[in-house]
Amino acid sequence: MSINNPALQGYNFLEDMATDSYFPGFLVDKGKQILIRLCEAIEKQKPLRDEEIYKLTHAATEEFNKLAEEFEANDSEIETMARDAIAGNFAFIVRAYGFENLDLEEVIAPREW
């Protein structure tokens, strides 16, 4: 993991999902990688405007949309607890990078889960 933000270096991404056997561990790990790549993209691109961060979060949300299909194929799904966990991680990430006032629904606007 090559995240430089101190608030995120030790952050346990998708912790609630990782500790719940309903969610296949290898798919939770894929979700963690999506969030790590989001952090790396934010650090690389250094967005300054809301529209710039939304572009990055929307791309990561689209990846979760695809991952949802894999959950279903493995007798699981991104249901209420998982949606809350994923959205909470997105919220934590954008706040950690100084975007405290973003609308979370807009952060994950293209979600299908």
Sequence and secondary structure as in RCSB ss.txt:
>XXXX:A:sequence
MSINNPALQGYNFLEDMATDSYFPGFLVDKGKQILIRLCEAIEKQKPLRDEEIYKLTHAATEEFNKLAEEFEAND
SEIETMARDAIAGNFAFIVRAYGFENLDLEEVIAPREW
>XXXX:A:secstr
     HHHHT  TTHHHHT TTS HHHHHHHHHHHHHHHHHHHHH   SHHHHHHHHHHHHHHHHHHHHHHHHTT
    HHHHHHHHHHHHHHHHHTT TT  HHHHTTT   
